[in-house]
Amino acid sequence: QVQLVESGGGLVQPGGSLRLSCAASGSIFKGVHVAWYRQAPGKQREWVASIVSTGSTTYADSVKGRFTISRDNAKNTAYLQMNGLKPEDTAVYYCNLWSISPNREYWGQGTQVTVSS
């Protein structure tokens, strides 16, 4: 059974940086893909970034050039480095692990990121 524990959220000023972590229990981490999503109040959940099991990354246009997704398979942990934060980045951020074969998906509990002066 897989459990995800997120950390790193908090309050930061515009232009600042945060690094979110997603630590996964269990033994499936190396073989699954990881994505980060976010959801602002009153809005739909938005995909932010992905890193597949082979290491290739993709990003939403809104965060491209500012955010970096990475993974450390030895630590069963994924990261989202967020630089140049803007107020519109304020949201609850969720870690997602998934695979296609076998079909499975796991979600973290979410961590609040607030960008404000």
SULSULPE-V129040 format. One record per pair of residues at least 12 apart in sequence whose ideal C-beta (glycine too) atoms are under 6 Angstrom apart, sorted by the first residue. I is the first residue (numbers start at 1). J is the second residue. Records with the same first field share a line. If there is no record, write none. Layout:
I: J ; J
//
This chain:
2: 24 ; 26 ; 106
3: 25
4: 22 ; 24 ; 95 ; 106 ; 108
5: 23
6: 22 ; 95 ; 108 ; 111
7: 21
8: 20 ; 21
9: 111 ; 112 ; 113
11: 114
12: 85 ; 115
13: 117
14: 115
16: 85
17: 83
18: 82
19: 79 ; 81
20: 80 ; 93
21: 77 ; 79
22: 78 ; 95 ; 108
23: 77
24: 76
29: 76
30: 73
31: 53
32: 97 ; 99
33: 52 ; 53 ; 98
34: 51 ; 71 ; 78 ; 97
35: 50 ; 96
36: 48 ; 49 ; 80
37: 94
38: 91 ; 93
39: 91 ; 92
40: 91
47: 60
48: 60 ; 63
49: 67 ; 69
51: 69 ; 71
57: 69
66: 83 ; 84
67: 82
68: 81
85: 115
87: 115
89: 115
90: 114 ; 115
92: 110 ; 112
93: 111 ; 113
94: 107 ; 108 ; 110
95: 108
//
